[in-house]
Amino acid sequence: MKLNLSEDKKELFIKTSIWNSFIDVFKQKKSIDVSDYMVSVQIRWKTLLIKTNKPILNAEAKILYNDIYDSFYNKIKYIEMNDYNFELKFL
């Protein structure tokens, strides 16, 4: 069943999903709680910008890109969207 959300709620759902995916993957793969180092998530066209205050996390996130991406898409596959093709960037 697909969720039919308003545009504002859809944006919030996407941001929350990538935020949680980022934290979950680091907990699962690296046994690190990175929630204190997360700063923000922004949507720019089809790019999700994930900002942290630790550059080393950004480097690790690039290594874990596929795991974060898969976790994120598993979370958003139930919302009604025309296009799911997002690119992840870590700042």
C-alpha positions in Angstrom: 0.0 0.0 0.0 1.3 3.4 -1.0 1.1 6.4 1.3 -0.4 9.5 -0.2 1.3 12.4 1.5 1.2 16.1 0.9 4.3 17.7 -0.5 5.4 19.1 2.8 4.9 15.8 4.6 6.6 13.9 1.7 9.7 16.2 2.1 9.8 15.6 5.8 9.4 11.9 5.4 12.3 11.8 2.9 14.5 13.9 5.2 13.7 11.8 8.2 14.2 8.5 6.3 17.7 9.5 5.1 18.6 10.8 8.6 17.5 7.5 10.2 19.2 5.4 7.5 22.5 7.2 8.0 22.4 6.6 11.8 21.1 3.0 11.4 23.8 1.9 9.0 26.6 3.3 11.1 25.2 1.5 14.2 24.9 -1.7 12.3 28.1 -1.7 10.3 30.5 0.3 12.5 28.9 0.1 16.0 29.1 3.8 16.2 26.3 6.2 17.3 26.7 9.1 14.9 23.5 10.9 15.9 25.4 13.6 17.9 27.4 14.4 14.7 24.5 14.9 12.3 23.8 18.5 11.5 21.2 18.6 8.7 19.6 17.1 5.7 18.6 19.2 2.7 16.9 18.3 -0.6 18.3 20.1 -3.7 16.5 18.9 -6.8 17.3 15.2 -6.8 20.3 15.4 -4.4 20.1 14.7 -0.7 22.8 16.7 1.2 23.7 15.1 4.5 25.8 17.4 6.6 27.8 16.2 9.6 30.3 18.0 11.8 32.9 15.2 11.4 34.7 15.0 8.1 35.8 11.4 8.9 32.1 10.4 9.0 31.7 11.8 5.5 34.6 9.6 4.2 33.1 6.6 6.0 29.7 7.4 4.6 31.1 7.3 1.0 32.4 3.7 1.8 28.9 2.8 3.1 27.1 4.6 0.4 25.3 1.5 -1.0 24.1 0.4 2.4 22.8 3.8 3.3 21.1 4.1 -0.1 19.5 0.7 0.2 18.2 1.4 3.7 16.8 4.8 2.6 15.0 3.3 -0.4 13.5 0.5 1.7 12.0 3.3 3.9 10.6 5.5 1.1 9.3 2.9 -1.2 5.8 3.1 0.4 5.2 6.8 -0.4 3.6 7.9 -3.5 6.3 9.6 -5.7 6.9 9.9 -9.4 10.7 9.6 -9.2 12.8 7.9 -6.6 16.2 8.7 -8.1 18.0 10.6 -5.5 21.8 11.0 -5.2 23.4 11.2 -1.8 26.1 13.8 -1.0 27.9 14.0 2.3 29.1 17.3 3.5 
